[in-house]
Amino acid sequence: MKKYLILAFSVFMLISCDHFNDPHFFLTPKERAKESSASILKSFQYSRFSDEHIRHLKTAISYDHKNEKAFFELANTSLLKGELHNWKTYIDKAVELNPEAYKIHRGNQYLTYLNDAEQAIVDFYSADLLDSLQVMHSPFIRPNLMRGIAHYRLKEYEKAISFFDDYIKEMKDGSIIDPCAYLYQSKAYFYLGKKSEALTIIDEALDKNKNYVNFLTFKAKLLHDKGNEKAALYIHDALDQLADGVFLKEKHQILDSNISRKDLTTLANKYQKK
């Protein structure tokens, strides 16, 4: 009997310890989930760089240790603040809890913020092993687009072109095509020495987005390389569009630097002399 009393007391003490360590111990699972969601909503009232934002997200996790959205938001905040160790901890936990929702996002963050195309590709390809019906796609984060950009970064241009082709085909259902796909695909052909194909792609891009400075500038380069006098005209068009703010910011820390008015003016003078 004494042995059973000791065992019962031990169990009681363990339960008591859990209670003291968990301030929400007596809430039902439904109540905990509700409070956890409410804490996330409260976090959005504050800047991502504020202590209050982080505090509410951590409170959300204290209510629900499996709230993947709270871990994902903490990962985003850590990434923006440059706290890469915390980012890795939080984003890996979010992916562990819901890979369909966050694996592609993690790959995008590897590519966009950490300049790590190789690790990004691992996530983009492994997402294919998940239940495709449950994989959540952002309108601007499509697997084929991201794979294309990652391979472009690694100078694997033929693979990049193939994935850009797949991406553009799947978007012909009326969805808006990311203009970067055309720009990088054209440049990939150029780096492979296929300048005619590069020009075909950039012309297709200009048919859809005739005012983008980046498209106009790259077409000018392609024409200049062929000795075509119209190169200077496209640079002047680019200068006009840059003044109107029609500029395609190249995403994912791609190798190309941003275009400035000084750069375009230099090119205009160079092409005019030609």
C-alpha positions as CSV (number, residue, x, y, z in Angstrom):
1,M,0.0,0.0,0.0
2,K,2.8,2.4,0.9
3,K,4.4,1.7,-2.5
4,Y,1.2,2.8,-4.3
5,L,0.9,5.9,-2.2
6,I,4.4,6.9,-3.1
7,L,3.6,6.3,-6.8
8,A,0.4,8.3,-6.6
9,F,2.2,11.1,-4.9
10,S,4.9,11.1,-7.6
11,V,2.3,11.3,-10.4
12,F,0.6,14.1,-8.6
13,M,3.9,16.0,-8.3
14,L,4.6,15.5,-12.1
15,I,1.2,16.9,-12.9
16,S,1.7,19.7,-10.6
17,C,5.0,20.6,-12.2
18,D,3.4,20.6,-15.7
19,H,0.7,22.9,-14.3
20,F,3.2,25.4,-12.9
21,N,5.2,25.4,-16.1
22,D,2.1,25.9,-18.3
23,P,0.0,28.9,-17.4
24,H,-2.7,27.7,-19.7
25,F,-2.9,24.2,-18.3
26,F,-6.6,24.3,-17.4
27,L,-7.8,25.6,-20.7
28,T,-9.5,23.2,-23.2
29,P,-7.8,22.6,-26.5
30,K,-10.4,24.7,-28.2
31,E,-9.9,27.6,-25.9
32,R,-6.1,27.3,-26.3
33,A,-6.4,27.4,-30.1
34,K,-8.8,30.4,-29.9
35,E,-6.4,32.4,-27.7
36,S,-3.4,31.4,-29.8
37,S,-5.1,32.7,-33.0
38,A,-6.1,35.9,-31.1
39,S,-2.5,36.5,-30.1
40,I,-1.3,36.3,-33.7
41,L,-3.9,38.9,-34.7
42,K,-2.7,41.1,-31.9
43,S,0.9,40.8,-33.2
44,F,-0.1,42.3,-36.5
45,Q,-0.9,45.6,-34.8
46,Y,2.8,46.2,-34.2
47,S,5.8,46.5,-36.4
48,R,7.7,43.3,-37.1
49,F,10.8,44.9,-35.6
50,S,9.0,45.6,-32.3
51,D,9.2,43.6,-29.0
52,E,5.4,43.6,-28.8
53,H,5.1,41.8,-32.2
54,I,7.5,39.1,-31.1
55,R,5.9,38.8,-27.6
56,H,2.4,38.2,-29.0
57,L,3.7,35.6,-31.4
58,K,5.5,33.8,-28.6
59,T,2.3,34.0,-26.5
60,A,0.5,32.3,-29.4
61,I,2.9,29.5,-29.2
62,S,2.5,29.2,-25.4
63,Y,-1.2,28.6,-26.0
64,D,-0.6,26.2,-28.9
65,H,2.8,24.6,-29.4
66,K,1.7,23.4,-32.9
67,N,0.6,26.8,-34.3
68,E,2.7,26.7,-37.4
69,K,1.6,30.2,-38.5
70,A,3.1,31.7,-35.3
71,F,6.4,29.9,-36.0
72,F,6.4,31.1,-39.6
73,E,5.7,34.7,-38.6
74,L,8.6,34.5,-36.1
75,A,10.8,33.2,-38.9
76,N,9.9,36.1,-41.1
77,T,10.6,38.6,-38.4
78,S,13.9,37.0,-37.5
79,L,14.9,37.0,-41.2
80,L,14.1,40.7,-41.6
81,K,16.2,41.4,-38.5
82,G,19.1,39.4,-39.7
83,E,18.8,36.9,-36.9
84,L,19.6,33.9,-39.1
85,H,19.9,31.3,-36.2
86,N,16.5,32.2,-34.9
87,W,15.1,32.2,-38.5
88,K,16.4,28.6,-39.1
89,T,14.9,27.4,-35.8
90,Y,11.5,28.9,-36.5
91,I,11.2,28.1,-40.2
92,D,12.3,24.5,-39.7
93,K,9.6,24.1,-37.1
94,A,7.0,25.6,-39.3
95,V,8.0,23.2,-42.1
96,E,7.9,20.3,-39.7
97,L,4.4,21.2,-38.6
98,N,3.1,21.9,-42.1
99,P,5.4,21.1,-45.0
100,E,2.8,21.7,-47.7
101,A,2.3,25.3,-46.5
102,Y,5.9,26.3,-45.8
103,K,8.5,24.2,-47.6
104,I,8.3,26.2,-50.8
105,H,8.3,29.4,-48.7
106,R,11.5,28.2,-47.0
107,G,13.1,27.6,-50.4
108,N,12.1,31.0,-51.5
109,Q,13.7,32.6,-48.4
110,Y,16.9,30.6,-49.0
111,L,17.0,31.9,-52.6
112,T,15.8,35.5,-52.0
113,Y,17.5,36.4,-48.7
114,L,20.3,34.0,-48.1
115,N,21.7,33.8,-51.7
116,D,21.6,30.0,-51.4
117,A,20.3,28.6,-54.6
118,E,21.5,25.0,-53.9
119,Q,19.6,24.7,-50.6
120,A,16.6,26.4,-52.2
121,I,16.5,23.8,-55.0
122,V,16.4,21.0,-52.3
123,D,13.1,22.5,-51.0
124,F,11.7,23.2,-54.4
125,Y,12.2,19.6,-55.6
126,S,11.3,17.9,-52.3
127,A,7.9,19.7,-52.4
128,D,7.1,17.4,-55.3
129,L,7.0,14.5,-52.9
130,L,4.2,16.2,-50.9
131,D,0.5,15.9,-51.5
132,S,0.2,18.3,-54.4
133,L,-3.5,19.1,-53.6
134,Q,-2.4,20.4,-50.2
135,V,0.6,22.4,-51.3
136,M,-0.1,26.1,-50.8
137,H,1.1,28.3,-53.6
138,S,1.6,32.1,-53.3
139,P,0.7,33.8,-56.6
140,F,4.3,34.9,-56.8
141,I,6.0,31.7,-55.5
142,R,5.4,29.0,-58.1
143,P,7.7,25.9,-58.0
144,N,8.6,26.0,-61.7
145,L,9.4,29.7,-61.6
146,M,11.5,29.3,-58.5
147,R,13.4,26.3,-59.9
148,G,14.1,28.3,-63.0
149,I,15.5,31.2,-61.1
150,A,17.6,28.9,-58.8
151,H,19.1,27.1,-61.8
152,Y,19.8,30.5,-63.5
153,R,21.6,31.5,-60.3
154,L,23.7,28.4,-60.6
155,K,24.4,29.1,-64.3
156,E,22.6,25.9,-65.2
157,Y,21.0,27.8,-68.1
158,E,19.4,24.9,-70.0
159,K,17.6,23.7,-66.9
160,A,16.5,27.2,-66.1
161,I,15.0,27.6,-69.6
162,S,13.1,24.3,-69.3
163,F,11.5,25.4,-66.0
164,F,10.7,28.8,-67.3
165,D,9.0,27.2,-70.3
166,D,6.9,25.0,-67.9
167,Y,6.1,28.0,-65.7
168,I,4.9,30.1,-68.6
169,K,2.8,27.3,-70.1
170,E,1.1,26.7,-66.7
171,M,0.3,30.4,-66.4
172,K,-1.4,30.7,-69.7
173,D,-4.7,30.0,-68.0
174,G,-5.1,33.8,-67.6
175,S,-2.8,34.1,-64.6
176,I,-0.4,37.0,-64.5
177,I,3.1,35.8,-65.6
178,D,6.0,37.1,-63.5
179,P,8.0,39.3,-65.9
180,C,11.2,38.1,-64.4
181,A,10.6,34.7,-66.1
182,Y,10.9,36.3,-69.5
183,L,13.9,38.4,-68.6
184,Y,15.9,35.5,-67.0
185,Q,15.0,33.1,-69.8
186,S,16.1,35.6,-72.4
187,K,19.4,36.1,-70.6
188,A,19.8,32.3,-70.2
189,Y,19.6,31.9,-73.9
190,F,22.1,34.8,-74.3
191,Y,24.6,33.2,-72.0
192,L,24.3,30.0,-74.0
193,G,25.3,31.9,-77.1
194,K,21.7,31.7,-78.6
195,K,21.2,35.3,-79.3
196,S,18.3,34.8,-81.8
197,E,16.3,32.9,-79.2
198,A,17.1,35.5,-76.6
199,L,15.8,38.2,-78.9
200,T,12.6,36.2,-79.6
201,I,11.9,35.8,-75.8
202,I,12.5,39.5,-75.1
203,D,10.3,40.5,-78.0
204,E,7.5,38.3,-76.5
205,A,8.1,40.0,-73.1
206,L,7.9,43.5,-74.7
207,D,4.6,42.5,-76.3
208,K,3.2,41.9,-72.9
209,N,5.1,44.6,-70.9
210,K,6.3,47.2,-73.4
211,N,7.3,49.8,-70.8
212,Y,9.7,47.8,-68.5
213,V,13.1,49.4,-68.4
214,N,14.8,46.0,-68.0
215,F,13.2,44.6,-71.2
216,L,14.1,47.7,-73.2
217,T,17.7,47.7,-71.9
218,F,18.3,44.1,-72.7
219,K,16.8,44.3,-76.1
220,A,19.1,47.3,-76.8
221,K,22.1,45.1,-75.8
222,L,21.0,42.3,-78.1
223,L,20.5,44.7,-81.0
224,H,23.8,46.4,-80.3
225,D,25.6,43.1,-80.4
226,K,24.2,42.5,-83.8
227,G,25.2,46.0,-85.0
228,N,21.7,47.2,-85.2
229,E,21.3,51.0,-85.1
230,K,18.0,50.8,-83.3
231,A,19.8,49.8,-80.1
232,A,20.1,53.5,-79.1
233,L,16.4,54.1,-79.6
234,Y,15.5,51.4,-77.1
235,I,17.9,52.9,-74.6
236,H,16.2,56.3,-75.0
237,D,12.8,54.6,-74.5
238,A,14.2,53.0,-71.3
239,L,15.4,56.4,-70.1
240,D,11.8,57.8,-70.7
241,Q,10.3,54.9,-68.8
242,L,12.7,55.1,-65.9
243,A,11.6,58.7,-65.5
244,D,8.1,57.5,-65.2
245,G,9.1,54.9,-62.6
246,V,8.3,51.8,-64.8
247,F,11.1,49.6,-63.6
248,L,11.2,45.9,-63.0
249,K,13.1,45.3,-59.8
250,E,15.0,42.1,-60.4
251,K,14.1,39.7,-57.6
252,H,15.9,37.0,-55.7
253,Q,19.2,38.8,-55.6
254,I,19.9,37.9,-59.2
255,L,23.4,38.5,-60.5
256,D,22.3,41.7,-62.4
257,S,22.6,45.0,-60.6
258,N,19.8,47.6,-60.6
259,I,19.7,50.0,-63.5
260,S,20.4,53.7,-62.9
261,R,19.8,56.8,-65.1
262,K,23.6,57.2,-65.2
263,D,24.1,53.7,-66.6
264,L,21.4,54.2,-69.2
265,T,22.9,57.6,-70.3
266,T,26.3,56.0,-70.7
267,L,24.8,53.2,-72.8
268,A,22.8,55.7,-74.9
269,N,26.0,57.6,-75.7
270,K,27.9,54.4,-76.5
271,Y,25.1,53.0,-78.8
272,Q,24.6,56.4,-80.5
273,K,28.3,56.6,-81.4
274,K,28.1,53.1,-82.8
